[in-house]
Amino acid sequence: MTAASVSPVPQHRIGEAARRSGVSAANIRYYEREGLLQPQARADNDYRLYSDADMHRLRFIRQCRALDMSLDEVRTLLALDLNNKTDCATASTALEAHLGHVRQRLAELRALEKDLLALRKRCDGLDGHCHIIEALHQRADEAVPAVAAPAGHRHV
């Protein structure tokens, strides 16, 4: 089903839209605030109403987020026209950049796994104290920052 083949007439309340799209009501509201989904029409009782096209868009967003794409990456893809060859190149470039982020994260996770395995090997549970906890306390003492540094920038 493409976005063009669904009804644009708002007909579903947010709970039904959440059920049909697989996106929680809280996330639907969040995506509206973030501009990924246009604010919806309201029924006489002030309930938000969503169309089939809105639910398609929500499922598209959910698929992109399942691929660990940032909101900016999703925004970029939502703005593209699947029938425009230039937009296909833009989508390809966006995915290539995302692959770079994924590869970086995989390298970070491999390093984390190696570190955790080394920690786990420090203690067999037979000594009078735990060498794992000892090592973590030692790291905590060594990790005292001189000045609180800003948190690192994460991709997502």
Protein Blocks (a to p, Z undefined) as FASTA:
>chain_A
ZZklpcfbdfbdfklmmmmnopafklmmmmmmnopaccddddfkopacddfklmmmmmmm
mmmmmnopafklmmmmmmpcfkbmklmmmmmmmmmmmmmmmmmmmmmmmmmmmmmmmmmm
mpgolambdfklmmmmmmmmmmpcfbacdddddfZZ
